[in-house]
Amino acid sequence: MQTNSDSTIEIEKIKEVLQADVIVGNDLAGVNVAGIYASDLMSDVLAYGKPRFALITGLNTIQAVISAYMAEFRAVIFLRGKEPSSEIQKFARDKGLVVLSANEDMFEACVKIGQIHKTLGLSDETLISTKKDNNTSTHEFIIDGGDFSDAGMVSTRIKSIVKNIGYDPQLVRRVAICTYEGEMNVVLHAVRATVTLTASDKEIVVDIDDEGKGIADVKRAMERGYSTATDEQRAMGFGAGMGLPNMKKNSDVLNITSQVGKGTKVKTRFIVE
């Protein structure tokens, strides 16, 4: 479920209407969000959420806050009284995310926040900024398959790098989403992968070269909703069959080559305009 705004809504008002506890970000003065996205499917968050939104979720995992960070959200609201771990709190604090905990379920929370929107008459707001040109730089990272404790950390580092270079925030967001989806695919389905980021004033390229079972049918894997994830993996909010479609949607060029029993190479390119 998604709500939008022409203005913004204060986190403090959301806190009040939900009677939520502030876990991270006690000083809420001046913290506003442009809308709400409610979901426990992190690929949906990356696909449909918008910058400066707040995420409402019952998924109490580090991947929930990483997804919010990748999607340029400003806040995460955990439902049903769930209190995030110290690891989640540290990540949110380091990345400037506000974290709340509310007792409502998702439907109740959305209805209550919707009443705020009706009162204030809010709709969409656009974020505008600029980039600066830079010389080419290359960075390499390793991802270990099956390691959910660190899942998303390589993507977080890549996002920080391209953000610090000074690219347009919308471009940074697209790179982050694609890289995060690619990283989660490695964690879910591969043994190990090398990730190479190449950034210049003309383009950003992210290469993910994994060792693993490979993809038997790349065309089918690109279909929305198709997934080979296990029930356990789905319970963590992934494996909904949105990963590769999200990567295609957010990149300018997506190339995938795969060999069953060997591994998969995924290249995403982003044109710098």
C-alpha positions in Angstrom: 0.0 0.0 0.0 1.3 3.4 -0.9 0.3 7.0 -0.1 1.8 10.1 -1.8 2.2 13.8 -1.0 2.5 17.2 -2.6 3.8 18.5 0.7 5.3 16.4 3.4 4.0 14.8 6.6 5.9 15.1 9.9 7.2 11.9 11.4 6.1 13.4 14.7 2.5 13.3 13.5 2.8 9.7 12.5 4.3 8.9 15.9 1.4 10.5 17.6 -1.4 8.9 15.6 0.2 5.4 16.0 1.3 6.1 19.6 4.6 4.6 18.5 7.9 4.4 20.4 10.9 6.1 18.9 13.7 3.5 18.6 16.2 5.6 16.6 15.9 9.4 16.0 14.6 10.9 19.2 14.9 14.4 17.9 12.1 14.3 15.3 12.0 18.0 14.7 12.2 18.8 11.0 12.0 15.1 9.9 9.3 14.8 7.3 8.4 12.1 4.8 6.8 12.4 1.3 4.6 9.3 1.6 4.1 5.9 3.1 4.9 2.4 1.6 3.6 -0.6 3.5 5.0 -4.0 2.7 6.8 -7.1 3.9 8.2 -7.8 0.4 11.5 -6.0 0.1 11.7 -6.3 -3.6 8.3 -4.5 -3.8 9.8 -1.8 -1.6 12.7 -1.3 -4.0 10.4 -1.5 -7.1 7.6 0.8 -6.0 8.7 2.9 -3.1 9.8 6.5 -3.7 12.5 8.7 -2.2 11.8 10.3 1.2 9.0 7.8 2.0 8.6 5.9 5.3 8.4 2.1 5.2 5.8 0.3 7.3 6.7 -3.4 7.8 6.3 -6.3 10.1 9.5 -7.8 8.8 12.0 -7.3 11.7 15.3 -7.9 9.9 18.3 -5.9 8.9 17.3 -6.3 5.3 14.2 -4.2 5.9 16.2 -1.2 6.9 18.8 -1.8 4.2 16.0 -1.9 1.7 14.6 1.4 3.1 18.1 2.9 2.8 18.6 1.7 -0.8 15.2 3.1 -1.8 16.1 6.5 -0.2 13.5 6.2 2.5 13.7 8.4 5.6 12.1 6.2 8.2 11.1 2.6 9.1 8.1 1.8 11.2 8.0 -1.7 12.7 4.5 -3.2 13.4 3.0 -5.3 16.1 5.3 -4.0 18.8 8.4 -5.5 17.3 11.6 -3.9 18.6 14.6 -4.0 16.1 17.9 -5.6 17.2 20.9 -3.5 18.2 22.4 -4.3 14.7 19.4 -2.8 13.0 19.4 0.2 15.3 23.1 0.8 14.6 22.6 0.6 10.8 19.7 3.0 11.0 21.6 5.4 13.2 24.6 5.4 10.9 22.5 6.0 7.8 20.3 8.6 9.3 17.0 6.6 9.3 14.3 7.2 11.9 13.0 4.0 13.4 9.7 3.6 15.2 7.8 0.7 16.7 4.0 0.6 16.8 1.5 -1.9 18.1 -0.9 -1.7 15.2 -1.0 -4.3 12.4 -0.4 -3.1 8.8 -4.1 -2.3 7.9 -4.7 -0.3 11.1 -1.5 1.7 10.7 -2.3 2.6 7.1 -5.8 3.6 8.0 -4.6 5.9 10.8 -1.9 7.5 8.7 -4.4 7.9 5.8 -6.5 10.1 8.1 -3.6 12.4 8.5 -3.2 12.6 4.7 -6.9 13.4 4.3 -6.7 16.2 6.9 -3.6 17.8 5.3 -4.6 17.1 1.7 -1.2 15.8 0.6 0.0 14.5 -2.8 3.4 13.9 -4.6 6.7 15.9 -4.3 9.7 15.7 -6.5 13.3 15.7 -5.4 15.6 17.8 -7.6 19.4 17.9 -7.4 22.6 17.9 -9.5 25.7 15.8 -10.1 29.3 16.6 -10.7 31.7 14.9 -13.1 34.5 12.6 -11.8 37.4 10.6 -13.2 36.9 6.8 -13.5 37.2 4.8 -10.3 37.0 1.1 -9.8 36.1 -0.8 -6.6 35.9 -4.6 -6.0 34.0 -6.5 -3.4 33.3 -10.1 -2.4 29.9 -11.5 -1.4 29.5 -14.9 0.3 26.4 -16.9 -0.6 24.1 -17.9 2.2 25.5 -15.2 4.5 22.3 -13.3 5.6 24.1 -11.6 8.5 26.0 -9.4 6.1 23.5 -9.5 3.2 23.2 -5.9 1.8 26.5 -4.6 3.2 28.3 -4.6 -0.1 25.4 -2.7 -1.7 25.5 -0.2 1.1 29.2 0.5 0.5 28.6 0.9 -3.2 25.8 3.3 -2.6 28.0 5.3 -0.3 30.7 5.5 -2.9 28.5 6.7 -5.7 26.7 9.1 -3.4 30.0 10.6 -2.2 31.2 11.0 -5.8 28.3 13.3 -6.3 25.9 11.7 -8.8 22.3 12.7 -9.0 20.4 11.2 -6.1 17.9 9.5 -8.5 20.8 7.8 -10.3 22.4 6.8 -6.9 19.0 5.2 -5.9 18.8 3.2 -9.1 22.3 1.9 -8.8 21.7 1.0 -5.1 18.5 -0.9 -5.9 20.1 -2.9 -8.7 23.1 -3.7 -6.7 21.1 -4.7 -3.7 18.9 -7.0 -5.8 21.9 -8.6 -7.3 23.6 -9.1 -4.0 20.5 -10.7 -2.5 20.3 -13.1 -5.6 23.9 -14.1 -4.8 23.1 -14.7 -1.1 20.0 -16.6 -2.0 21.3 -18.7 -4.9 25.1 -18.7 -5.2 28.2 -19.7 -3.4 30.3 -16.6 -3.8 30.5 -13.6 -6.1 32.9 -10.8 -7.1 31.3 -7.4 -7.5 33.1 -4.7 -9.5 32.0 -1.1 -9.5 33.3 1.2 -12.3 32.2 4.8 -12.0 33.1 7.6 -14.4 31.6 10.9 -15.7 29.9 9.0 -18.5 28.5 5.8 -16.9 28.4 3.6 -13.9 28.9 -0.1 -14.4 28.3 -2.8 -11.8 29.5 -6.4 -12.6 28.4 -9.3 -10.5 30.2 -12.5 -11.3 29.0 -15.4 -9.2 29.9 -19.1 -8.6 26.9 -21.2 -8.1 24.1 -23.3 -9.7 23.5 -20.8 -12.5 20.2 -20.0 -14.2 18.6 -22.7 -16.4 16.2 -20.4 -18.2 17.3 -16.7 -18.1 14.2 -15.6 -20.1 11.9 -17.2 -17.6 13.9 -15.9 -14.6 13.2 -12.4 -15.9 9.4 -12.9 -15.6 7.8 -11.1 -12.7 6.8 -13.5 -10.0 9.0 -16.4 -11.1 11.3 -17.6 -8.3 13.2 -20.6 -7.1 13.5 -19.3 -3.5 12.8 -21.6 -0.6 10.0 -21.0 1.9 12.6 -19.9 4.5 14.0 -17.4 2.1 10.6 -16.0 1.3 9.9 -15.6 5.0 12.7 -13.1 5.1 10.9 -10.9 2.5 12.8 -12.0 -0.6 12.3 -14.6 -3.3 9.1 -13.0 -4.7 10.4 -13.1 -8.2 11.0 -9.3 -8.5 14.8 -9.2 -8.3 15.8 -9.4 -12.0 12.7 -7.4 -13.2 13.7 -4.7 -10.7 17.2 -4.7 -12.0 16.0 -4.3 -15.6 13.6 -1.5 -14.6 16.2 0.5 -12.8 19.2 0.0 -15.1 19.8 1.5 -18.6 21.4 -1.8 -19.8 21.1 -5.2 -18.2 23.1 -8.2 -19.5 22.9 -11.7 -18.0 24.9 -14.7 -19.1 24.6 -18.0 -17.1 25.8 -21.6 -17.2 24.1 -24.2 -15.2 26.5 -25.7 -12.6 29.0 -22.9 -13.1 27.5 -19.5 -12.2 26.0 -16.3 -13.5 27.4 -13.0 -14.8 25.2 -9.9 -14.4 26.2 -6.5 -15.8 24.2 -3.4 -15.1 25.0 -0.1 -16.8 23.7 3.4 -15.9 24.2 6.3 -18.2 25.3 9.6 -16.6 23.4 12.5 -18.1 
